[in-house]
Amino acid sequence: MKRMEALGMLELSSIAVAYRVEDAMLKASEVDLLVARTICSGKYIVMVGGQVAAVEASVRAGRDISQEALIDELIIPNIDQRVFPAITGGVSLEESDKDALGVLEAFSVTAIIEGADAAVKAASVKLFRIHVAMAIGGKGFLMLTGAVGDVEAAIEAGARKIAERGLLVAKVVIPRPDDRIYRDII
């Protein structure tokens, strides 16, 4: 995957309108479609990546025709590149990564993506999973590992960002988690 400077997304309440929005976003500028799918509670997300101006134009085009279906929107310029593989599940863990486990949970997909970016920019951690809305009622959560102090700092930074939106569900740091915890995660 080529380097993406920005991530943009729209969360919509109508699946039918979402297809029109997705089409407008892709036609508006040269962006890569990262995720476009239904999520729990009958919502739909469209997530794109690319150059900042292209992502801004794409999100603007989608928002402009979204009617009353728009639930939330997000543009993160200069997004940390560690966010993308965590969304797609392309991160593997080593034994040395397991000093502490941090879990952050938000009421929306847009909030957890924004929290993930803030978390990885705050400390030296390995973001290995971002779960968006499937089978969890439209919520999102992330998981990261690293040294206990770094995980605590990352989780605090991500939680602050999510709390600014009023969408924080929970934040947890587990020092030296039992290895059996990872079998269900990885």
N, C-alpha and C positions, 0 to 999 in steps of 0.2 A: 504494500500500500504506500502510495506517495505521501509525503509530509503534508499534513493539513494544518493550516494556520488557525482555523476557526471551526466551531461546531454550532449548528443552529437547529432548532427543533420547534415544532408546533404539536400541542396536545389538543385533540379535538373530541367533541362529544358525539359527533355524527360520522358514521362510517361512510355513508354516501357522499357527504360533503368532503370528507377527507380525501377521497380519490381525486376529486376536482382540485383540491388544494395541492396534493402531491404533484399532479400534472403541471400546475402553474409554477410550483417551486422549481421543478426540473427544467422547465422551458425558460424560466426567467434568467438563469445564468449558469455558468459551467461549475456545477457542484457534483460531488459524489453522493449518491443515495446510500446512507449507512444503515438505516432501519426504517421500514414502513410496514406497519402491521397493526392488527387489532390487539388491544390489551384488555385486561379485566375491567369489569363494569361497563362493557360496551363502548369503550373509548378507542381511539386510534392515534398512533404517534407517527410523525414523519421527522426523521433526523437526517441532516445533510452535513457534509464537511467540505472544506475547500479554502480558497483564499478569502480573507476577511470581507472584502467588498462583494464578492460573489455570494457568500453566505448571507450577508445582510440583504442583498437584493432578492435572493431566493425566499428568505423568511418574510420579507415585506410583501412579496407577490402572493404568497400563501395567506398571510394575514389579511390582505386586502379583499380576498374573496371568501374568507372563512365564515362570513355571516355571524350568526349567534352561536356557532359551533365551537368557537375558540375558547378553550379552557385556560391554556397557559402557553407562553412562548419563552424562548431562551436563545440568546446568542452569546457565545463565549469566544471573544477574539483571543488570540495567543493561548489557546488551550494547551494544556500539558499533554504531550504525546502518549503518556502512559494511560490515558483515559480510554483511547480507542481499543487497544487489545483487551482491556478488562470488560468492555461491552460485548465483544465478540467471543470471549472465552479463550483467547489465545495466550494466556499467561500460565506458566507452570511454576510450581514451588520447589525449592531445594530445601534440604534439611536445615540449612543455615538461616532460612527465612522465617523459621517458626518460633522465634523468641517470644513474640506477643502477637495476638490476633485482635484486630479492631473491627467492629461492626457498626455501621451507621445506617439508620432507617429513616425514610421520609415518606410523607403522604403522597408525593407525586414523583413522576419520572423526571420532570425538568429539575425539580429540587435536588434529587440524588445525583444527577449529572453535574450540576453546579457545585454541590458539596464535594464530589469526587475530585474535581479540578482544584478546589481550594485545599483539600486535604493533602494531595500529593505535592502541591507547591509549598506546603508548610514544613515538611520534614522528609527525611530520607526513609521512605517506606516503599514496599512493593504492593501496588494496587493489583489484585489478581481477579477480582470479580465485581461486576456491577450487574445486578439482577433488576430488570425493569418490568414490573407490573404483571407478569404472567403468573397466575395461580396465587397471587397475594393481594387481591382486591385493589389493584391499580397503584399500589405503593411501589417503592423502590428501595433496594438496600445495596450497600457495598461492603466489601471485605478487603482488608489490607493487613500486611504483616511487616515486622521489623523489630528493632530494639524497642523495649518497653517505653522509654521516654519519647522516642520518635513516633511511635504509634499513638501515644497519648496526645502529643502535639498535633498530629495529623487529624485525629478524630475530633479534637476540640475545634480546630480551624474549619473542618467540614461542617460540624454541628452549628457553629456560629453562622455560617453562610445560609444553611437551611433554616435556622431559627429566624433569620431576618425576613423570610417569607412566611413565617408562622406555620411551617410544615414539618417540623422535627417530631419524629415519633420516639426514637430512642438512640442512645449511643452507649457502646460497651467496649471496654478494653479488658482482655483476658491475658494476664501474664503467664507465660509458659503453659499454654493449653495442652491438655492431654492429646497425644497423637491421634487418638480415635476420633477426635472432633474433625480432623481434616479428611477422614475417609468419606464423609458425607458431603464435603465441600468440593473436593477436587474431582 
